[in-house]
Structures are given as C-alpha cells and as structure tokens.
C-alpha cells in the first residue's frame, strides 16, 4: 500500500507538471519582443511572422458566432475562413505608401489576458489605433483578433460582414452593420443629419451596441458642442468601462475642433497613460493650437512630430499652418521636406499655386519652381 501511494503521488506530480507546462503563459517580455518584431518586420516589408502568428481557428470561431447555423456548413465559407483576414495586407500596403506603423504598449486586461496596442498613421492623415488580442500556444504568440479603438469594431465582426456580403448572406445583422458603415461614411462627408437618421433607429433597438455607440460618439464630436460630447462620453464610459480609450479619443477630437487647448492636453495625457507614447500626440496638440489660431505653437509641435515621424500628411499640415501664419519661410521648409522624401511633379506645383496663391508669388517659391523645372528638363534630355 505504501508503494502504491508513492507511485500514485509520482503519477499525479508528473501529470500536474505536464498540464501546467501545456497551459503556461509567456512572460510580458516575450509578448513585447513579439510585438517589436512585428513592427520591425512589417516596416521592412516582411509580413510572414504576422501571417504565421494568426490564430485561424480562434478567428474562425469568433466569425461563426454571428453566422446562422445552417450557413456555417457552406463550403465556400469554410474556404474563405482558412485565409488570414484581408486587413493584414492593408497594413502592409499602407506602410508601402508611407504610413507610420509602430508598437505602442503591451498590457494585460482584468483577466490577465495579453494585449498589444499598435498605431498606423497613413500618409493621407488617416489613423488606426488597434488593440491586438494575443495568446500563447505551444510556446508561441498567437493573434486571436484585433479591435479597432476608433471605429469600435473587431476585425472578426468586420470580416463576417465582408464574408456575408460576398456570399450573399443578407441577414438582419448584416443589414444593421451595413447601415452603421454607411452612417460612418456620411459622418466623414459631414452629412450629419442623414447619418443620425440612420443611427437612431439602431440605437433605439440596441442601446448597448458598442459599434453603434462609437459611431454616435464620432457623430457628436464632429457636429455638437464639446459639453454635449463630454456628457455622452461619460455615459459611454459608464456603459463600456473597458473602452475609456475610445471615449477619450473622441473627446480629444471634439476639443481640437473647438480649439480647447487645455482640454486637448488633458485628453492627450490620458491617452498617453492608456495607449503609450507616440509622436501622434504632438500632432494632435498641434492641431488643437491650429484650431485656436496659435500658429507658432502649432508649428513647434508639428516640427517635433515630424522629427520623430516623417510623414507626407504632416508636411502638408505644416504647410497649411505656416500659410495661415503667413510664414512663407516655414511654408517652403515644409515643401522642401516633403520633396526630399516624396518626389514633386508638375501636378504638385499646380496644386500649390492653387491652394497657396500668396506663397506662389514669393521669390523663394518661384526660385524653387524654376530649379525643379530645370531639373526635369535636364532629366528628360539625359
């Protein structure tokens, strides 16, 4: 009996160790190293780690959670789900077109699950702040899903919408999301009343729909007073405490629109704590000063952002601010900085003349135009 008990203890111990090893999580440093490697690889044009780390099975489960049981057996659906989401190629394409992509912060949520925050700042001024849901599997980091902090939607939800569209599965959920997407597009076109008319019936039926509530915040920050946006954001945080980041982003957007510099600084500091450090915050601070007609400060913060994050959109923002300040030397500085990274052609010269007529009359601009034209002629002759 003594030997039997000793034998059972050994078996139990081995089994316990085996299970523990199988379930063992990776360290924070290992997740951070993974995120840093993703940043480095993508900026060097290599997306193999990104695609190989994608957890197709978990992503598939999250998509199928919103698909009718009968449609889950569709063979076309299963074939589509075997491939990584198309959004991965969008990240790579945006980087190729001059976007700034960087890892901002690692954190663990209330359940100790690992997350990584990434930023993509496009050369057109578009911004994506994304929360990557990670996990450990056989000693490797896997990407389960990605949450867009600005739009308030998971990649799995957006993928489900795209898949249903391609397969013609026009369910009630599909039609609802289609309306929400249209509302978002209308907001970007400043058609606020039309967007609201689409949004309100959905909110009335589903008051706790995170995607709809996020679009409502976006609409409010673009069309109403800062006080109204603040009140809505407070209620948003009460209803979705884990999404304070999203509410703060739209409070920042509203404070910038109204030229409220102190409020902008407050929201930027909050976002720094929640999302991490990035030159993007200097960009937004510059926009706030620009909206408040404090152009010298705006130029200082834009120069700081450009030094850390060279970007075509930032050069054009600097040009706009400098032109408003009638600082034509700074205007030419922005044009020359842009020209150094992005080759200027005749279409750009025409656009500059149309958008900045006073600048085009300056001696510096005319000399730059002559130099550029002569260079083009020389290149043609050679």
C-alpha positions, 0 to 999 in steps of 0.5 A: 500500500505504501508503494502504491501511494508513492507511485500514485503521488509520482503519477499525479506530480508528473501529470500536474507538471505536464498540464501546467507546462501545456497551459503556461503563459509567456512572460510580458517580455516575450509578448513585447519582443513579439510585438517589436518584431512585428513592427520591425518586420512589417516596416521592412516589408516582411509580413510572414511572422504576422501571417504565421502568428494568426490564430485561424481557428480562434478567428474562425470561431469568433466569425461563426458566432454571428453566422446562422447555423445552417450557413456555417456548413457552406463550403465556400465559407469554410474556404474563405475562413482558412485565409488570414483576414484581408486587413493584414495586407492593408497594413502592409500596403499602407506602410508601402505608401508611407504610413507610420506603423509602430508598437505602442504598449503591451498590457494585460486586461482584468483577466490577465489576458495579453494585449498589444496596442499598435498605431498606423498613421497613413500618409493621407492623415488617416489613423488606426489605433488597434488593440491586438488580442494575443495568446500563447500556444505551444510556446508561441504568440498567437493573434486571436483578433484585433479591435479597432479603438476608433471605429469600435469594431473587431476585425472578426465582426468586420470580416463576417460582414465582408464574408456575408456580403460576398456570399450573399448572406443578407441577414438582419445583422448584416443589414444593421452593420451595413447601415452603421458603415454607411452612417460612418461614411456620411459622418466623414462627408459631414452629412450629419443629419442623414447619418443620425437618421440612420443611427437612431433607429439602431440605437433605439433597438440596441442601446448597448451596441458598442459599434453603434455607440462609437459611431454616435460618439464620432457623430457628436464630436464632429457636429455638437458642442464639446459639453454635449460630447463630454456628457455622452462620453461619460455615459459611454464610459459608464456603459463600456468601462473597458473602452475609456480609450475610445471615449477619450479619443473622441473627446480629444477630437471634439476639443481640437475642433473647438480649439480647447487647448487645455482640454486637448492636453488633458485628453492627450495625457490620458491617452498617453497613460492608456495607449503609450507614447507616440509622436501622434500626440504632438500632432494632435496638440498641434492641431488643437493650437491650429484650431485656436489660431496659435500658429507658432505653437502649432508649428513647434509641435508639428516640427517635433512630430515630424522629427520623430515621424516623417510623414507626407500628411504632416508636411502638408499640415505644416504647410497649411499652418505656416500659410495661415501664419503667413510664414512663407519661410516655414511654408517652403521648409515644409515643401522642401521636406516633403520633396526630399522624401516624396518626389514633386511633379508638375501636378504638385506645383499646380496644386500649390499655386492653387491652394497657396496663391500668396506663397506662389508669388514669393521669390523663394517659391518661384526660385524653387519652381524654376530649379525643379523645372530645370531639373526635369528638363535636364532629366528628360534630355539625359 
